[in-house]
Amino acid sequence: MSSKNDIDTHKTPTILMLTCCVFMLAWGVFTTVCVKPIWIGVCITIIAEVLILQLSLYLIYSGSTRREKVKDFIDELVVK
């Protein structure tokens, strides 16, 4: 039986996904500057921006829905 505020954090997958997206964005900028034709780097940068936006929206939505599921097990101290 779990006690109140007995919650494990699982940040590693989220941090890895965001890090990969940021590296992809940096790679796109580097490719735009150094590689001809320029449109290759621009496409990589656009794809990275779209992935970052989609991931951010997913994390925002899933966080609020998951919080509703565990609200009986947490108090205001944990939320803050």
VENSUL-V826201 format. One record per pair of residues at least 24 apart in sequence whose C-alpha atoms are under 10 Angstrom apart, sorted by the first residue. I is the first residue (numbers start at 1). J is the second residue. D is the distance in Angstrom with one decimal. If there is no record, write none. Layout:
# VENSUL-V826201
i=I j=J d=D
i=I j=J d=D
This chain:
# VENSUL-V826201
i=2 j=73 d=8.4
i=3 j=73 d=7.3
i=3 j=74 d=9.3
i=4 j=71 d=9.9
i=4 j=72 d=8.0
i=4 j=73 d=4.9
i=4 j=74 d=5.8
i=4 j=75 d=7.8
i=4 j=78 d=10.0
i=5 j=70 d=9.7
i=5 j=71 d=9.9
i=5 j=72 d=9.5
i=5 j=73 d=5.9
i=5 j=74 d=4.9
i=5 j=75 d=7.0
i=5 j=76 d=9.9
i=5 j=77 d=8.9
i=5 j=78 d=6.9
i=5 j=79 d=9.8
i=6 j=73 d=7.6
i=6 j=74 d=8.0
i=6 j=78 d=9.8
i=7 j=70 d=9.3
i=7 j=73 d=8.3
i=7 j=74 d=8.1
i=7 j=78 d=9.1
i=14 j=55 d=8.9
i=14 j=56 d=9.8
i=14 j=59 d=8.5
i=17 j=51 d=9.6
i=17 j=52 d=8.9
i=17 j=55 d=8.3
i=18 j=51 d=9.1
i=18 j=52 d=7.0
i=18 j=55 d=7.9
i=18 j=56 d=8.8
i=19 j=52 d=9.8
i=20 j=48 d=9.1
i=20 j=52 d=9.5
i=21 j=45 d=9.7
i=21 j=47 d=9.2
i=21 j=48 d=5.7
i=21 j=49 d=7.9
i=21 j=50 d=9.5
i=21 j=51 d=6.9
i=21 j=52 d=6.1
i=21 j=53 d=9.9
i=21 j=55 d=9.2
i=22 j=48 d=7.4
i=22 j=49 d=8.7
i=22 j=51 d=9.7
i=22 j=52 d=7.9
i=23 j=48 d=8.7
i=24 j=48 d=5.9
i=24 j=49 d=9.0
i=24 j=51 d=9.7
i=24 j=52 d=10.0
i=25 j=49 d=7.0
i=25 j=51 d=9.7
i=25 j=52 d=9.1
